[in-house]
Amino acid sequence: MKKFSILTTFVTFLALILGNVVVATKSGDACGTTWPVCKGSVIPDFTNYHMIIEYSHRLMVPLLVFLTVINAAGAIYKYRKNRSVLILALLSLGLLVLQSLVGGFNVLLGTPPGFTTLDVTFSQALLLVLVLLSYSLHKEKTVVPQASREAVTMSYKAFLVGYSLYLAQIILGAFFKHSRASNVLLDIPAVEYLVKNANLANMIYSLHWVATVVIFVAALWFVIYATKFRYHLTLAWLYFITILLNAVVGFVIVITGNIIIASSLHMIISTITMVIGASILGGYWFKMQRNPR
């Protein structure tokens, strides 16, 4: 069951990456407003790469639905007495329904400005829950030495603050882009706007960078403690490095004028960072034995 849960999580991750490619190549409207078919046809025009990219993303949805449902059903059946597994499994099903509905409406409504933020939010939340669900199925425990327990707990609290803020930042960043606030700030023309006020766009951008500083400090704090006590050391460094890469790519987007490749790379790195952070959290909640028995 644990291996199947990891497979489901991996497929969900690939679906999000493919979704980023759809946005990067501006292929979101390639299949029109007919869903789940493409331009009213089951077989798209293979000479149009935009259609191929968008339709490939649509085909991932049935696979993702199948795997998530089987994963949740199996976890509930086999571990129904485990409250954490039960809650996470049911939550994954609920988020799957919401994400599917939002994705469908996004297509049917012609991807209105700002609406994709909901798609990003539920997709990221589903991936987060699936990572945690995979960790909740672990049976082996890692014992934290008695002398280190208080310090480890403190460092995880700092990590949790930074990671929670990071998740909020992903949503804020998605809104900044898909509401066209980024176009307003960078003076790039757009067909439709949700945010037109330059002051509001500036405020959203400023909040995003203030959050980045806090997240960076919290990640650095966690790396220092992970290095000192040698727990979650690899994940701590990967998390820190991807946080740093996020900031660098975000700076490049501003310098270059929000080019498509940099923007897409930023979303992909954000998704990877989210998975790494969820793995750290899942390991702490479900794999560490903090209290002596």
Protein Blocks (a to p, Z undefined) as FASTA:
>chain_A
ZZmmmmmmmmmmmmmmmmmmmmmnopmlmnojadfbeehiabdcfkbmklmmmmmmmmmm
mmmmmmmmmmmmmmmmmmmmpmklmmmmmmmmmmmmmmmmmmmmmmmnopaghjlmmmmm
mmmmmmmmmmmmmmmmpmbdcdddfklmmmmmmmmmmmmmmmmmmmmmmmmmmmmmmnom
mmmmnopacfbdfblcfklmmmmmmmmmmmmmmmmmmmmmmmmmmmmnopaklmmmmmmm
mmmmmmmmmmmmmmnoppaklmmmmmmmmmmmmmmmmmmmmmmmmmpcfbcZZ
